[in-house]
């Protein structure tokens, strides 16, 4: 029986090749788009899945709430937190700290800059994280103070093809012995590093300078991870944290009028759901993934809707077949089985083509989303379960209704060839129209979203950010320098200024285009209420060179520098800091004293707010201080030249002469600032691509429906032409019905698109206003596309010779 049904299915598909091709192509495109997006989403959700105990690993971030309700969040916390948690709570099996460091690591003649990819970690790190070792093991990897563990890629960089075990690395005038080589971590790890050093060694190094990297409850630059024992009640454990914080920080919180809280953040939440500042790496965006998932579902549903529409539209064509089958004894179940066999065959064929197209276009898609194709080519059990789900849902959803409709035809009606039979399918026509409305609603929502995202991206790229970053070359100093090098640094800057093409040079601890490197708690005058602000060391040329505007007071001009913690210095604050400290006017803060630890500063100026980071973030309160040359890590060189390669060669020569131990690293500030919008730009491009696919699939279905409609009404149109109807009247007769459906789809889509756009834009501190044309343009575009699609068939019918349709009457 199945064999016979299969043969009939193939004959029917071949007999109606045009409709079959539209069905299969539409479904295949939908499947391909769905698989691409869902595999990308699967990868983004898979971060840290490779760890053995990922469900028991938590990070401990912190939140500081000031007296006025301002909340600041930090992905790191104090170094004392890890050891306190481990000692006081038996539910915690292990606790470790990560301290990110920067600088040049040497191995023989090789000098490599580790820009944030070197960490001091507690030796228990390998008891929490199941990082795979290529050589060595977790027990001996960081057993001694001067041990180091490196990744496989780092081993090749430093030692080539030689065995790295036992070899020496030199960092900050200390020698470290490689005791372990890790296999490279997978791309879906939120932790990324090249070198791990023993945290106990870091404690000793800091202690020499009077610091406490072990028991401090005030120094907060340490990322803390814990491993819970099996069966631990996380909520109950988290409820014990406030009393612990009160024991160690209660007096300070009361004195300074703030509230500190620690959280337990599942490691699986870090990549997509974390909202903390100072993340280790750039995280993914959960909102973007949700929109892409919706786009994937839209495309797939549009393809299924096309199948239902075309199949039910063809029901009348097959009515005689159904009548004959019933007359010779076929029951309804047998007919349903026949039509479901066709649905199974079409879906299998479409999915097969879709999977094939998926493998073909995966590499360019991976390049587009800046991932490796191998990471998105996961075709394991999850992939095939997804394929199975698409097949099952597609077969039942897209095949059951047409089969139910066609098997319900009565033989007496189907065999009479009654002209009025088609008119009795009012409910089926209503369903087809409803499905057309749904698919074009989805298309309009996607177009409106793509326009909104593009406009927001354009707004962020073109808005005046309040700081001049054009033609700015930033050089990064990575070797720690003591005060004896100040003269050398000053000479270096003078050498740069003497180069042709260099307009000016300024030095600072940070530069625009990213988070300000550090923060401190400040109190105003005799008040003990602490306000946390970013701290930014600059020289006298920074403000004029970057085109920043002083709106009250003055800029630095040979002001005393912060040579030690007891120095009284002058400070400049930005407008946001003025508000944070409770002043209504900028001038009111001038002359006021701010205290941070043992340092006292007097406010001498107020700087107009500028966008230090992308427009997704609000202005931070920033305190600028006159820094000392040897603490500056960034040299900003304003250039104006027609021969950039020659200038870069000259700059490099000066650099190598002054800093032979430090690799020459640079970037152009406008490029790095724009790089903050890479994710937004990527999402906008991907959304635009899949919106175009959704429109294409919807138009394929509309093309098929219009083709069928014109064929069914061929005699009617011919009679109208014979009776004097013009070509325009014939075309409009067919076209207007579909355009009405598109307009209805627009009315449904507008509130949906507005709601989604508003929610997305609210994630940005600075964003565009939603304009009425965001919705008018998609509606007009779809009307034009749909009109052109339907008009093509209508025009063919209007130009056809009426005799061909009427000669058999």
C-alpha positions in Angstrom: 0.0 0.0 0.0 2.7 2.4 0.9 4.6 1.6 -2.3 1.4 2.5 -4.3 0.9 5.7 -2.3 4.5 6.6 -2.9 4.2 6.1 -6.7 1.0 8.2 -6.9 2.7 10.9 -4.8 5.6 11.1 -7.3 3.2 11.2 -10.3 1.2 14.0 -8.7 4.3 16.0 -7.9 5.6 15.6 -11.4 2.3 16.4 -13.0 2.3 19.7 -11.1 6.0 20.5 -11.3 5.6 24.2 -10.9 3.7 24.1 -7.7 5.9 21.3 -6.4 9.0 23.2 -7.1 7.6 26.3 -5.3 6.7 24.2 -2.3 10.1 22.4 -2.1 12.2 25.5 -2.8 10.3 27.5 -0.2 10.6 24.8 2.4 14.3 24.2 1.6 15.1 27.9 2.0 13.2 27.9 5.3 15.0 24.9 6.6 18.4 26.2 5.6 17.8 29.6 7.3 16.4 27.9 10.4 19.4 25.6 10.7 21.9 28.4 10.2 20.4 30.6 12.9 19.6 27.8 15.4 23.1 26.3 15.1 24.6 29.8 15.8 22.2 30.2 18.8 23.0 26.7 20.0 26.7 27.7 20.0 26.1 30.9 21.9 24.1 29.0 24.5 26.7 26.3 24.8 29.3 28.5 26.6 31.1 26.6 29.3 29.2 23.3 28.6 32.6 21.6 28.2 33.3 21.8 31.9 32.7 18.7 34.0 30.8 20.5 36.9 29.4 23.5 35.1 26.1 23.2 37.0 28.0 23.6 40.3 30.3 26.4 39.3 29.4 29.9 40.3 31.0 33.3 40.0 30.8 35.7 42.9 30.2 39.3 41.6 29.2 42.2 43.8 26.8 45.2 43.7 27.3 48.5 45.5 24.2 50.6 46.2 24.9 54.1 47.3 22.7 56.2 49.7 20.9 58.0 46.8 20.0 54.6 45.2 22.6 54.6 42.5 23.7 51.0 41.8 27.1 49.9 40.5 27.8 46.4 39.5 31.2 44.6 39.4 32.0 41.2 37.9 34.9 41.0 40.4 35.1 41.4 44.1 37.7 41.5 47.0 40.5 38.9 47.4 39.4 38.0 50.9 36.0 36.8 49.6 37.2 33.5 48.2 39.1 32.3 51.3 36.3 33.6 53.6 33.6 31.7 51.6 35.7 28.5 51.6 36.4 28.6 55.4 32.9 29.6 56.6 30.5 27.7 54.4 30.9 23.9 54.2 28.6 23.9 51.1 31.5 25.3 49.1 34.0 22.7 47.9 36.5 25.0 46.3 37.1 28.7 45.8 39.6 30.4 43.5 40.7 33.9 42.5 41.7 35.2 39.1 43.8 38.4 38.8 44.2 39.6 35.3 47.6 41.1 34.5 49.2 42.7 31.4 52.7 43.0 30.1 55.5 41.4 28.1 56.4 37.7 28.7 59.9 36.6 27.5 61.1 33.2 26.5 64.7 33.5 25.3 64.7 36.0 22.5 60.9 35.9 22.1 59.0 38.8 23.6 55.2 38.6 23.5 52.7 41.0 24.8 50.1 39.3 26.9 47.3 42.0 26.8 45.0 40.7 29.4 45.6 37.0 28.7 47.8 36.3 31.7 46.3 35.5 35.1 47.5 34.8 38.6 45.2 32.0 39.9 44.9 29.9 43.0 46.3 26.4 42.4 42.8 24.9 43.1 41.7 26.3 39.8 42.1 22.9 38.2 39.8 21.3 40.8 37.0 23.6 39.7 37.7 23.9 36.0 38.3 20.7 34.1 40.7 22.3 31.6 42.3 19.4 29.6 46.0 19.0 30.0 48.2 18.0 27.0 51.2 17.7 29.3 51.4 17.8 33.1 48.4 17.7 35.4 46.4 19.8 37.8 48.1 18.5 40.9 51.6 19.6 39.9 50.8 22.4 37.5 50.9 25.3 40.0 52.4 23.4 43.0 55.3 25.8 43.5 55.3 29.6 43.7 57.1 30.1 40.4 55.2 27.6 38.4 53.4 28.4 35.2 50.8 26.6 33.1 50.4 27.7 29.5 48.1 26.8 26.6 49.1 24.7 23.6 49.0 27.8 21.3 51.1 29.8 23.8 53.7 27.0 23.9 54.1 27.2 20.1 54.4 31.0 20.3 57.1 30.9 22.9 59.0 27.7 22.2 58.1 26.7 18.6 58.2 22.9 18.2 60.3 22.4 21.3 58.8 20.7 24.4 57.7 23.5 26.7 57.8 21.5 29.9 60.5 22.8 32.2 61.2 25.8 30.1 61.5 29.3 31.6 59.2 32.3 31.1 60.2 35.7 32.4 57.6 38.2 33.5 58.1 41.4 35.5 61.7 40.5 36.3 60.6 37.1 37.7 61.4 33.7 36.2 58.6 31.1 36.0 59.0 27.4 35.1 56.4 25.8 32.8 54.9 22.8 34.7 51.9 22.2 32.5 50.6 22.7 28.9 46.8 22.9 28.5 45.0 21.9 25.3 43.6 25.1 23.7 40.3 25.9 25.3 37.2 25.6 23.1 35.7 28.8 21.5 32.7 28.5 23.8 34.6 29.3 27.0 34.1 32.6 28.7 37.5 32.2 30.2 40.3 32.9 27.7 44.0 33.0 28.6 47.5 32.1 27.5 49.4 32.0 30.8 48.4 31.0 34.3 50.7 31.8 37.2 50.5 31.0 40.9 48.3 33.4 42.9 50.4 32.8 46.1 53.3 34.3 44.2 51.2 37.3 43.4 50.4 37.7 47.1 54.1 37.8 48.0 54.9 40.3 45.2 52.1 42.7 46.3 53.1 42.4 50.0 56.6 43.8 49.1 54.8 47.1 48.1 52.6 47.1 51.2 49.5 45.6 49.5 47.3 42.8 50.6 46.1 40.5 47.8 45.0 37.8 50.2 42.9 39.3 53.0 41.9 42.7 51.7 38.2 43.7 51.9 38.8 47.0 50.1 40.8 46.2 47.0 38.3 44.9 44.4 39.9 43.6 41.2 39.7 39.9 41.8 37.4 37.5 39.9 36.1 34.8 42.2 34.7 31.4 41.3 33.4 28.7 43.6 32.5 25.0 43.2 29.5 24.0 45.3 29.1 20.5 46.8 26.5 18.3 45.1 23.0 18.9 46.3 23.7 22.4 47.7 20.7 24.7 48.0 22.0 27.8 46.1 19.2 30.1 47.4 19.8 29.1 51.0 23.6 29.7 50.5 23.0 33.1 48.9 20.8 34.0 51.9 23.9 33.5 54.2 26.0 36.0 52.3 24.5 39.3 53.6 25.4 38.4 57.3 28.9 37.5 56.2 29.3 40.9 54.3 27.9 42.6 57.4 30.6 41.0 59.6 33.5 42.2 57.4 32.1 45.4 55.8 29.3 46.4 58.1 31.2 49.2 59.9 32.5 50.7 56.7 29.1 50.5 55.0 27.5 52.3 57.9 30.2 54.9 58.0 30.2 55.6 54.3 26.4 55.2 53.7 26.4 52.4 51.1 25.2 48.8 50.8 27.4 46.0 49.5 26.0 42.7 48.4 27.5 39.6 46.9 25.7 37.4 44.4 26.1 33.8 43.2 26.0 33.8 39.4 25.9 30.5 37.6 28.7 30.2 35.2 26.2 29.3 32.4 24.7 32.8 32.8 27.9 34.8 32.3 28.1 34.8 28.5 24.5 35.8 27.7 22.8 37.0 30.8 25.4 38.9 32.8 24.8 42.6 33.3 27.9 43.3 35.4 30.6 45.9 34.6 34.3 44.8 34.1 33.6 41.5 32.4 36.6 39.4 31.5 35.6 39.2 27.8 33.0 40.7 25.6 29.8 38.8 26.2 27.1 37.8 23.8 23.8 39.6 23.6 20.7 37.6 24.6 18.3 40.1 23.1 19.9 39.7 19.7 19.7 35.9 19.9 16.0 36.1 20.7 15.3 38.3 17.7 17.3 36.0 15.5 15.4 33.0 16.9 12.1 34.8 16.1 13.4 35.5 12.5 14.3 31.8 12.1 10.8 30.7 13.2 9.2 33.3 11.0 11.0 32.0 7.9 10.1 28.4 8.7 6.5 29.2 9.4 6.2 31.3 6.2 7.5 28.2 4.3 5.0 25.9 6.0 2.2 28.5 5.3 3.1 28.5 1.7 2.8 24.7 1.6 -0.7 24.8 3.2 -1.9 27.6 0.9 -0.7 25.9 -2.3 -2.0 22.5 -1.3 -5.4 23.7 -0.3 -5.6 25.9 -3.4 -4.9 22.8 -5.5 -7.6 20.9 -3.7 -10.2 21.8 -6.3 -8.0 20.5 -9.1 -7.8 17.1 -7.3 -11.5 17.0 -6.4 -12.3 14.6 -9.3 -9.5 12.3 -8.2 -11.0 12.2 -4.7 -14.5 11.6 -6.1 -13.3 8.7 -8.3 -11.4 7.1 -5.5 -14.4 7.3 -3.1 -16.7 5.9 -5.8 -14.5 2.8 -6.3 -14.4 2.2 -2.5 -11.6 4.3 -0.9 -12.4 5.4 2.6 -11.4 8.7 4.1 -8.5 7.2 6.1 -7.0 5.8 2.9 -7.2 9.2 1.2 -5.6 11.0 4.2 -2.8 8.4 4.1 -2.3 9.2 0.4 -2.1 12.9 0.9 0.1 12.5 4.0 2.5 10.4 2.0 2.9 13.3 -0.4 3.5 15.6 2.5 6.1 13.2 3.9 7.9 13.0 0.6 7.9 16.8 0.0 9.1 17.5 3.5 11.9 14.8 3.3 13.0 16.2 -0.1 12.9 19.8 1.2 14.8 18.9 4.4 17.4 17.0 2.4 18.0 20.0 0.1 17.9 22.3 3.2 20.6 20.3 5.0 22.7 20.2 1.8 22.4 24.0 1.4 23.2 24.4 5.1 26.6 22.6 4.7 27.3 24.7 1.5 26.6 28.2 3.0 27.8 27.5 6.6 31.4 28.7 6.0 30.4 32.1 4.6 27.7 32.4 7.3 30.3 31.6 10.0 32.6 34.3 8.5 29.7 36.8 8.6 29.0 36.1 12.3 32.7 36.1 13.1 32.8 32.5 14.3 34.7 29.4 13.1 32.7 27.2 10.8 33.8 24.1 12.8 32.1 25.6 15.9 28.8 26.0 14.0 29.0 22.7 12.2 27.7 20.7 15.1 25.8 17.8 13.6 25.4 15.5 16.6 22.3 14.2 18.3 20.9 17.7 19.0 21.2 18.6 15.3 19.4 15.5 14.1 16.7 15.9 16.8 16.1 19.4 15.4 15.9 18.0 11.9 13.4 15.3 13.2 11.3 18.0 14.9 11.2 20.1 11.7 10.2 17.0 9.7 7.5 15.9 12.2 6.0 19.3 12.7 6.2 20.2 9.1 4.6 17.0 7.9 1.8 17.2 10.4 1.3 21.0 10.5 1.7 21.5 6.7 0.2 18.2 5.6 -2.6 17.4 7.9 -5.0 20.2 7.0 -4.7 19.8 3.2 -5.2 16.1 3.6 -8.2 16.7 5.9 -9.7 19.1 3.4 -9.3 17.0 0.3 -10.4 13.8 1.9 -13.7 15.5 2.9 -14.9 16.2 -0.6 -18.2 14.5 -1.5 -18.2 12.4 -4.8 -21.5 13.9 -6.0 -20.1 17.4 -5.8 -16.7 16.6 -7.2 -17.9 14.6 -10.2 -20.5 17.1 -11.3 -17.8 19.7 -12.1 -20.3 22.2 -10.8 -19.1 25.8 -11.4 -20.3 26.7 -8.0 -18.2 24.1 -6.3 -15.3 26.5 -5.9 -17.5 29.0 -4.2 -18.4 26.6 -1.5 -14.9 26.6 -0.1 -15.5 29.9 1.7 -13.9 28.6 4.9 -10.9 27.3 3.0 -10.5 30.7 1.2 -10.7 32.4 4.6 -7.9 30.2 5.9 -5.7 30.8 2.9 -6.2 34.6 3.3 -5.5 34.4 7.0 -2.3 32.5 6.4 -1.3 35.1 3.7 -1.9 37.8 6.3 0.2 36.0 8.9 3.2 35.5 6.6 3.2 39.1 5.4 2.8 40.3 9.0 6.0 38.4 9.9 7.7 39.9 6.8 6.7 43.5 7.7 7.8 43.0 11.4 11.2 41.8 10.2 11.6 44.7 7.8 10.6 47.3 10.4 13.1 45.7 12.8 15.8 45.8 10.3 15.1 49.5 9.6 15.1 50.3 13.3 18.4 48.4 14.0 20.1 50.0 11.0 18.9 53.5 12.0 20.1 53.0 15.6 23.5 51.8 14.3 23.7 54.8 12.0 22.8 57.1 14.9 25.5 55.7 17.1 28.1 55.9 14.3 27.3 59.5 13.3 26.4 61.1 16.6 28.9 63.7 18.0 30.5 61.8 20.9 32.0 65.0 22.4 35.6 64.0 21.9 37.9 64.3 18.9 39.2 60.9 18.0 40.0 61.6 14.3 43.6 60.9 13.1 44.6 59.7 16.6 47.3 57.0 16.8 47.4 55.3 20.3 50.6 53.6 21.4 50.5 51.1 24.3 53.3 50.9 26.8 53.3 47.5 28.5 56.5 47.5 30.5 56.1 48.7 34.1 58.4 51.6 34.8 59.6 53.2 38.0 60.1 56.9 38.7 63.7 56.8 37.3 62.2 56.4 33.8 60.2 59.7 33.9 62.9 61.6 32.0 63.1 58.9 29.4 59.3 59.0 28.9 59.4 62.8 28.5 62.2 62.5 26.0 60.2 59.9 24.1 57.2 62.2 23.8 59.4 65.1 22.6 61.0 62.8 20.0 57.5 62.0 18.7 56.5 65.6 18.5 59.6 66.3 16.4 58.5 63.9 13.7 57.0 65.3 10.5 53.3 64.6 10.5 52.8 64.6 14.2 50.7 67.5 15.5 50.7 66.7 19.2 51.3 63.9 21.8 49.5 63.3 25.1 49.7 60.6 27.7 47.1 59.0 29.9 46.1 55.9 31.8 43.1 55.2 29.5 41.8 56.5 26.2 38.3 56.9 24.8 36.7 53.9 23.3 36.4 51.5 26.3 35.9 51.3 30.0 38.1 53.6 32.1 40.6 51.3 33.7 40.0 51.9 37.4 37.5 53.1 39.9 37.7 54.5 43.5 35.2 55.3 46.2 35.2 59.1 46.9 33.7 61.1 49.8 32.9 64.8 49.6 34.3 67.1 52.3 33.5 65.8 55.7 30.7 63.5 54.5 31.3 59.8 54.9 28.9 58.9 52.1 31.0 57.2 49.4 30.4 57.7 45.7 32.2 55.3 43.4 33.8 57.0 40.3 36.1 56.1 37.5 39.6 57.5 37.9 41.5 58.7 34.9 45.1 59.9 34.9 46.0 62.5 32.2 48.7 65.0 31.4 48.2 68.7 30.7 47.7 68.2 27.0 45.0 65.5 27.1 42.0 67.8 27.4 42.9 70.3 24.6 44.3 67.5 22.3 41.1 65.5 22.5 39.0 68.6 22.0 37.2 68.2 25.4 35.4 71.2 26.8 35.8 72.7 30.3 32.4 74.1 31.3 33.4 75.4 34.8 36.8 76.2 36.4 40.0 75.4 34.5 42.1 72.6 33.1 45.4 71.2 34.4 48.4 73.5 34.0 51.5 72.1 35.7 49.4 71.1 38.7 51.2 68.9 41.3 51.1 65.2 40.4 50.1 62.2 42.5 53.5 61.0 43.5 52.3 59.1 46.6 49.1 58.4 48.5 49.5 61.3 50.9 49.8 64.0 48.2 47.2 66.7 47.9 46.3 67.1 44.3 43.9 69.0 42.1 41.1 67.2 40.3 38.7 67.7 37.4 35.3 66.0 37.4 32.8 65.5 34.6 29.2 66.7 34.7 27.9 63.3 35.7 30.2 63.3 38.8 28.8 66.8 39.7 25.3 65.3 39.8 26.5 62.2 41.7 27.8 64.4 44.5 24.5 66.2 44.7 25.2 69.6 43.1 22.7 71.2 40.8 25.2 73.5 39.0 28.7 72.8 37.8 30.2 75.8 39.5 29.0 74.6 42.9 31.6 71.8 43.1 34.6 74.0 42.4 36.9 74.2 45.4 35.3 71.3 47.1 37.5 68.5 48.5 37.2 64.9 47.5 38.8 62.0 49.5 39.8 58.6 48.3 41.8 56.6 50.9 44.7 58.8 52.0 44.5 61.0 49.0 42.8 64.4 49.1 41.9 66.3 46.0 40.5 69.8 45.3 38.1 70.2 42.4 39.4 72.9 40.0 37.3 72.2 36.9 34.3 70.5 35.4 34.6 68.7 32.1 31.6 68.4 29.7 30.3 64.8 29.5 31.6 62.9 26.5 31.0 59.4 25.3 33.9 57.4 26.8 32.2 54.2 25.6 29.6 53.3 23.0 26.2 54.9 23.1 24.7 51.7 24.6 26.1 52.9 28.0 25.3 56.0 30.0 27.8 58.6 31.1 29.9 57.3 34.0 31.1 59.7 36.8 34.8 60.3 36.1 37.5 61.9 38.2 40.5 63.2 36.2 43.8 63.6 38.1 47.3 64.8 36.9 49.1 61.5 36.5 52.8 60.8 36.8 54.6 59.9 33.5 55.7 56.4 34.6 52.1 55.2 35.2 50.8 56.2 31.8 50.2 53.2 29.5 48.7 55.1 26.6 50.3 57.7 24.3 47.9 59.4 22.0 49.5 60.9 18.9 47.6 63.3 16.7 48.8 62.9 13.2 48.4 64.7 9.9 50.2 63.2 7.0 49.8 62.0 3.4 52.4 59.2 3.9 51.2 57.1 6.8 53.6 54.2 6.2 56.6 56.4 6.4 55.3 58.1 9.6 54.6 54.7 11.2 58.1 53.6 10.4 59.5 56.7 12.1 57.3 56.3 15.1 58.3 52.6 15.5 62.0 53.6 15.2 61.6 56.1 18.1 59.6 53.6 20.1 62.2 50.8 19.7 65.0 53.3 20.7 63.3 54.3 23.9 61.5 51.1 24.9 63.5 48.2 23.4 61.9 45.7 25.9 58.4 46.6 25.0 56.8 45.3 21.7 55.5 48.1 19.4 51.7 47.9 19.6 49.3 50.6 18.3 45.8 51.2 17.1 43.9 54.1 15.5 41.3 55.4 17.9 38.5 55.9 15.4 38.8 52.3 14.3 38.8 50.9 17.9 35.9 53.2 18.8 33.9 51.9 15.9 34.8 48.3 16.9 32.5 48.8 19.9 29.6 48.5 17.4 30.8 45.4 15.7 28.1 43.2 17.4 25.4 45.7 16.5 26.6 45.9 12.9 26.8 42.2 12.7 23.3 41.7 14.0 21.9 44.3 11.7 23.5 42.6 8.7 22.4 39.1 9.7 18.8 40.3 10.4 18.7 42.1 7.0 19.9 38.9 5.2 17.2 36.7 6.8 14.6 39.4 6.3 15.3 39.3 2.6 15.0 35.5 2.7 11.6 35.7 4.6 10.4 38.1 1.8 11.6 35.8 -0.9 9.9 32.7 0.6 6.6 34.7 1.2 6.7 35.9 -2.5 7.3 32.4 -3.7 4.1 31.4 -2.0 2.2 34.4 -3.3 3.5 33.8 -6.8 2.1 30.2 -6.6 -1.2 31.4 -5.3 -1.6 34.0 -7.9 -0.7 31.5 -10.6 -3.3 29.2 -9.4 -5.9 31.9 -9.0 -5.4 33.2 -12.6 -5.6 29.6 -13.9 -8.9 29.0 -12.1 -10.4 32.3 -13.3 -9.1 32.1 -16.8 -12.6 31.7 -18.4 -14.0 34.5 -16.2 -11.2 36.8 -17.2 -11.7 35.9 -20.9 -15.4 36.6 -20.8 -14.7 40.0 -19.1 -12.3 40.9 -21.9 -14.8 39.8 -24.6 -17.4 42.1 -22.9 -15.0 45.0 -23.0 -12.9 45.0 -19.8 -9.5 46.8 -20.2 -6.2 45.3 -19.4 -5.9 47.5 -16.3 -9.3 46.4 -15.1 -8.4 42.7 -15.5 -5.1 43.2 -13.7 -6.6 45.1 -10.8 -9.4 42.5 -10.4 -6.8 39.9 -9.4 -4.3 42.2 -7.7 -6.6 44.1 -5.4 -7.7 41.1 -3.4 -4.1 40.3 -2.5 -3.2 43.9 -1.8 -6.1 44.1 0.7 -4.5 41.2 2.5 -1.1 42.9 2.6 -2.7 46.1 4.1 -4.4 44.0 6.8 -1.1 42.4 7.5 0.4 45.9 7.9 -2.3 46.9 10.4 -1.5 43.7 12.4 2.3 44.1 12.1 2.6 47.8 13.1 1.8 47.4 16.9 3.9 44.2 17.1 6.9 45.8 15.4 6.6 49.0 17.6 6.5 46.9 20.8 9.6 44.9 19.8 11.6 47.9 18.6 10.8 49.9 21.8 12.0 47.0 24.0 15.2 46.7 22.0 16.0 50.4 22.0 15.5 50.6 25.7 18.7 48.6 26.1 20.6 51.7 24.8 21.2 54.7 27.0 21.2 56.8 23.9 18.9 55.8 21.1 16.7 57.0 18.2 13.0 57.8 18.5 10.7 55.4 16.7 9.4 57.2 13.6 6.1 56.6 11.8 8.1 55.9 8.6 9.7 52.8 10.2 6.3 51.1 9.6 5.2 52.9 6.5 8.3 52.0 4.5 7.9 48.2 5.2 4.2 48.3 4.3 4.8 50.2 1.0 7.7 47.9 0.2 5.7 44.8 0.8 2.8 46.3 -1.2 5.1 47.0 -4.1 6.7 43.5 -4.0 3.4 41.7 -3.6 1.8 43.8 -6.2 4.6 43.1 -8.7 4.5 39.4 -7.9 0.7 39.1 -8.5 0.6 41.6 -11.3 3.0 39.5 -13.4 0.5 36.6 -13.5 -2.5 39.0 -13.9 -0.9 40.8 -16.8 -0.2 37.5 -18.6 -3.9 36.6 -18.2 -5.0 40.0 -19.4 -2.8 39.9 -22.5 -3.8 36.3 -23.3 -6.1 35.6 -26.3 -9.7 34.9 -24.9 -10.3 32.3 -27.6 -7.8 29.9 -26.0 -9.9 29.8 -22.8 -13.4 29.9 -24.4 -13.1 27.6 -27.4 -14.1 24.5 -25.5 -17.3 26.2 -24.1 
